[in-house]
Amino acid sequence: MTDPADLELAHHLADRADAISRRYFSTARIESRTKSDGSPVTDADREIETVLRSLIRQECPDDAFTGEELGAHGRGGRRWIIDPIDGTASFLAGQPEWSTLIAVEEDGRIALGMVSAPALGRRWWARPDSGSWTRPCPSNSAAPAHRLILAEGDGAQTAGIGIWPPPSRLDQRERRVAATLARNVSHVRPALDWTAADPTTPAPRKPSTGSGTCHGALLVATGQLDAFLLMGAGPWDIAPLIPVVQEAGGTFSDLTGRYRTDTGAALFARPGLHQQLLDIVATAN
């Protein structure tokens, strides 16, 4: 279990990130550039990551750091993993479903996860054996925290799952996986032809759009979906959500059933459903 001071520091980091992102989000126009992978990045992303990296170096000088925008530094058994703005496209569009993602990894396991979504006024966090929690942000909010607890899931045939990103951003193998899952569950959000890869198709709404959350895995942790499959992701997209889902009673693995954040794929599910979905994925040839 992480030191309670790590949770306090994570809330402080999230508060600082929220203040920066709110400042940019309130402007009439946010400038962006396109990265080599085709995704957008803003000055807000870079400023948040720079500030959080500096604060972590001050408070935890022996810890390593990995951020989506500025890369990694340091070595050791502990690592902070940061996505300064997850959902930059929504951020640029003036939509509220974006957040800062914060995780602490200790010896290959995620020991703390936090998601702070200031435009939604909500924060989620968890540590192993300490429960999964949510409350309004910032951290000094007087509102009490609410614990997330999941019920056992039904079979795959009646399950509702989320899949992201859309087919135009997936490779052929990933589209087969998505399409195979879609055929074997009750419904999928978004409802798309997951075999298609037409880049001219209008961008669909993310599974979390309008849900009061900002990440598909939070739909699982809050009981709004039975499972969520994320593909083509970095560790900063995955790691912070692992304890939030697991401490609520859910499950996590990559598509081979392993506890890894570096394979680009993550499957989050209600209890009792995970292995069924992995078995379906295994049939995607």
C-alpha positions in Angstrom: 0.0 0.0 0.0 1.2 3.5 -0.8 2.1 5.9 1.9 -0.9 8.1 2.8 1.3 11.1 1.9 1.2 9.9 -1.7 -2.5 10.4 -1.8 -2.2 13.8 -0.3 0.4 14.7 -2.9 -1.7 13.3 -5.7 -4.6 15.5 -4.6 -2.3 18.5 -4.5 -1.0 17.7 -8.0 -4.5 17.3 -9.3 -5.5 20.7 -7.8 -2.6 22.4 -9.5 -3.4 20.7 -12.8 -7.1 21.7 -12.5 -6.2 25.3 -11.9 -4.0 25.4 -15.1 -6.5 23.5 -17.3 -9.4 25.7 -16.1 -7.4 28.8 -17.1 -6.9 27.6 -20.6 -10.4 26.0 -20.9 -12.0 29.4 -20.1 -10.3 31.1 -23.0 -12.2 31.7 -26.3 -9.6 29.8 -28.3 -7.0 27.2 -27.4 -4.0 26.7 -29.7 -3.0 23.2 -30.6 -0.4 21.3 -32.6 -0.5 17.9 -34.1 1.8 15.2 -32.7 3.5 12.5 -34.8 0.7 10.1 -33.9 -1.9 12.5 -35.3 -3.3 13.5 -31.9 -3.5 17.1 -30.7 -1.4 18.7 -28.0 -1.9 22.1 -26.4 0.2 24.5 -24.3 -2.0 23.4 -21.4 -0.8 19.8 -21.7 2.8 20.8 -21.7 2.4 23.3 -18.8 0.6 20.9 -16.6 3.1 18.1 -17.2 6.0 20.5 -16.6 4.5 21.8 -13.3 3.6 18.3 -12.0 7.0 16.9 -12.9 8.7 19.7 -11.0 6.5 19.2 -7.9 7.2 15.5 -7.9 10.9 16.0 -8.2 10.7 18.4 -5.2 8.6 16.1 -3.0 9.9 12.7 -4.2 13.3 13.2 -5.7 14.1 9.5 -5.8 11.0 8.6 -7.8 11.0 8.1 -11.6 8.5 9.9 -13.8 6.7 9.2 -17.1 4.5 11.7 -18.8 2.7 11.5 -22.1 4.1 14.8 -23.5 7.6 15.1 -22.1 8.7 11.5 -21.7 10.5 9.8 -18.8 13.2 10.5 -16.3 14.8 8.7 -13.4 15.0 5.0 -12.4 13.9 3.0 -9.5 11.1 0.9 -8.0 8.6 3.8 -7.8 7.3 5.8 -10.7 4.7 8.5 -11.2 2.8 8.2 -14.5 1.0 11.4 -15.7 -1.4 12.2 -18.5 -1.7 16.0 -18.2 -4.9 16.2 -20.3 -6.6 12.9 -21.3 -9.2 13.8 -23.9 -7.4 16.8 -25.5 -9.8 16.7 -28.5 -12.8 17.2 -26.1 -10.8 19.9 -24.3 -10.2 21.8 -27.6 -13.9 21.4 -28.6 -15.1 22.9 -25.3 -16.6 19.6 -24.1 -16.2 18.7 -20.5 -15.1 15.0 -20.8 -11.4 15.5 -20.2 -9.2 15.0 -17.2 -5.8 14.8 -15.7 -4.6 11.2 -14.9 -2.2 10.5 -12.1 -0.7 7.1 -11.0 2.0 5.8 -8.8 3.6 2.5 -9.8 5.6 0.5 -7.3 7.6 -2.6 -8.5 5.4 -3.0 -11.5 2.0 -2.7 -9.8 -0.2 0.4 -9.7 -0.4 1.6 -6.1 -2.4 4.7 -6.6 -4.7 6.0 -9.3 -6.5 9.4 -9.6 -8.7 11.0 -12.3 -9.5 14.7 -11.9 -12.1 16.2 -14.3 -12.5 19.9 -13.3 -15.0 20.7 -16.1 -17.2 18.0 -14.7 -16.4 19.0 -11.1 -15.6 15.5 -10.2 -12.6 13.4 -9.0 -12.0 9.7 -8.6 -9.2 7.9 -6.8 -8.2 4.6 -5.3 -5.3 2.8 -3.5 -5.1 -1.0 -3.0 -7.1 -2.2 0.0 -8.4 1.3 0.6 -11.5 1.4 -1.6 -12.4 3.4 -4.7 -13.8 6.9 -4.1 -15.3 9.9 -5.8 -16.3 13.4 -4.7 -16.5 16.9 -6.2 -13.1 18.6 -6.8 -11.0 20.4 -5.7 -9.6 18.4 -2.8 -10.7 20.9 -0.2 -14.4 20.4 -1.2 -16.6 20.1 1.8 -18.7 17.4 0.0 -18.2 13.9 1.5 -16.5 11.2 -0.6 -18.7 8.4 -2.0 -17.4 4.8 -2.2 -17.8 3.0 -5.5 -19.0 -0.7 -5.2 -19.8 -2.9 -8.1 -22.3 -5.7 -8.2 -21.6 -9.1 -9.9 -22.0 -8.9 -13.7 -24.3 -11.1 -15.8 -23.0 -13.1 -18.8 -21.5 -11.7 -21.9 -24.7 -12.1 -23.9 -26.5 -9.5 -21.8 -23.5 -7.2 -21.3 -23.1 -3.6 -22.4 -19.6 -2.7 -23.2 -17.6 0.4 -24.4 -14.9 0.3 -27.0 -12.5 3.0 -27.9 -11.0 4.4 -30.1 -13.2 4.1 -33.2 -12.3 1.7 -36.0 -10.6 4.3 -38.2 -7.9 4.6 -35.5 -7.5 0.9 -35.1 -5.3 -1.6 -37.0 -6.7 -4.6 -38.7 -6.1 -6.9 -35.7 -7.7 -4.4 -33.3 -10.8 -4.1 -35.5 -11.2 -7.9 -35.5 -11.1 -7.9 -31.7 -13.6 -5.1 -31.4 -16.0 -6.6 -34.0 -15.8 -10.0 -32.3 -16.7 -8.6 -29.0 -19.5 -6.5 -30.5 -21.0 -9.6 -32.0 -21.0 -11.5 -28.7 -22.5 -9.0 -26.3 -25.8 -7.2 -25.9 -24.8 -3.8 -27.0 -21.7 -1.6 -27.6 -21.1 2.1 -27.0 -20.6 3.7 -29.4 -22.7 1.7 -31.8 -20.5 1.4 -34.8 -19.5 -1.1 -37.6 -16.3 -2.1 -35.9 -15.1 -3.8 -39.1 -15.0 -0.5 -41.0 -12.0 1.7 -41.2 -13.2 4.7 -43.3 -11.3 7.7 -42.1 -13.9 10.0 -43.7 -16.6 8.8 -41.3 -17.6 11.6 -38.9 -15.9 11.1 -35.5 -18.3 9.3 -33.0 -19.0 10.5 -29.5 -16.8 8.8 -26.9 -18.5 6.2 -24.6 -18.2 8.6 -21.7 -19.8 11.6 -23.4 -22.8 12.8 -21.4 -22.2 10.1 -18.7 -20.8 12.4 -16.0 -17.4 10.7 -16.3 -14.5 11.3 -18.6 -12.9 7.9 -19.2 -14.5 4.6 -20.4 -13.1 2.7 -17.4 -15.0 5.0 -15.1 -18.2 3.8 -16.7 -17.3 0.4 -15.4 -16.2 1.7 -11.9 -19.5 3.6 -11.6 -21.7 0.8 -12.8 -22.8 2.4 -16.1 -21.2 -0.2 -18.3 -20.3 -3.9 -17.8 -16.9 -3.6 -19.5 -14.6 -1.2 -21.4 -12.0 -2.1 -23.9 -9.3 0.5 -24.7 -6.8 -0.1 -27.5 -3.8 1.7 -28.8 -3.2 3.4 -25.4 -0.2 4.4 -23.5 0.5 3.5 -19.8 -0.7 7.0 -18.8 -4.2 6.2 -20.3 -4.4 2.9 -18.4 -2.5 2.9 -15.1 -4.5 5.5 -13.2 -7.8 3.6 -13.8 -6.6 0.2 -12.7 -7.0 0.7 -8.9 -10.2 2.8 -9.4 -11.8 -0.1 -11.1 -10.3 -2.9 -9.0 -11.0 -1.3 -5.7 -14.7 -0.9 -6.8 -14.8 -4.6 -7.3 -14.0 -4.8 -11.0 -11.1 -6.4 -12.9 -8.3 -5.4 -15.3 -5.9 -7.0 -17.7 -4.5 -6.7 -21.1 -6.0 -8.9 -23.9 -4.0 -11.9 -22.9 -5.1 -11.7 -19.3 -1.8 -10.2 -18.0 -1.4 -7.3 -15.6 0.5 -5.0 -17.9 0.1 -1.4 -18.9 2.6 -1.4 -21.8 0.8 -3.5 -24.4 -1.5 -0.7 -25.6 -4.6 -2.6 -24.7 -6.7 -2.7 -21.5 -9.9 -4.6 -20.6 -11.8 -3.4 -17.5 -14.9 -5.3 -16.5 -17.4 -6.0 -13.7 -16.6 -9.0 -11.5 -17.6 -12.4 -13.1 -17.4 -11.2 -16.7 -13.7 -10.6 -17.4 -12.7 -14.2 -18.4 -15.7 -14.6 -20.6 -14.7 -11.5 -22.6 -11.1 -12.7 -22.8 -12.3 -16.0 -24.1 -14.3 -14.2 -26.8 -11.3 -12.0 -27.7 -9.2 -15.2 -28.1 -11.5 -16.3 -31.0 -10.8 -13.1 -33.0 -8.6 -14.6 -35.8 
